[in-house]
Amino acid sequence: MNNTHKLTVAILTMTFLACSDAPPAETDAPAADEAPIGTVTIAQPAAESQVMGANVTVSLQVAGFQIVPAGDTTSGTGHHHLYLDADLTGAGEPVPTVPGSIIHMGDGSSEYTFEGVLPGEHRLIAVVADGIHIPLQPWVVDTVTFTVN
């Protein structure tokens, strides 16, 4: 193959690649929707803490996004849900309401008080969901255990 022929093949190959619909070489990079938008932290009660009395106040903090009231479907936002001694619902399923166990904080607040919590060890899970109560994916969640005395 002479040099002119090699040059022609190289130009045709580059033209084909430039005009193709092939994805860019960075296909191994995670999609933007695979990274959590931020974090939620249960600030109170602290993990492994002792809570005196039957009223347990939960205080939540977030980083990386805004908490808004339920019904607000602005991208990159959500609102809190609490699971006290309850298991998480499946991804893509709306968070149910179970009085005293699964709480919707749809007013956009970051604090809630459970009343009448029995003595013993308890598990608390905080989950951030979108405006229609579907947990954000990937999950924005935190879990602590605490003991009521």
Secondary structure, 3 states (H helix, E strand, C coil): CCHHHHHHHHHHHHHHHHHCCCCCCCCCCCCHHHCCCCEEEEEECCCCEEECCCCEEEEEEEECCEECCCCCCCCCEEEEEEEECCCCCCCCCCCCCECCCEEEECCCCCEEEECCCCCEEEEEEEEEECCCCCECCCCCEEEEEEEEC
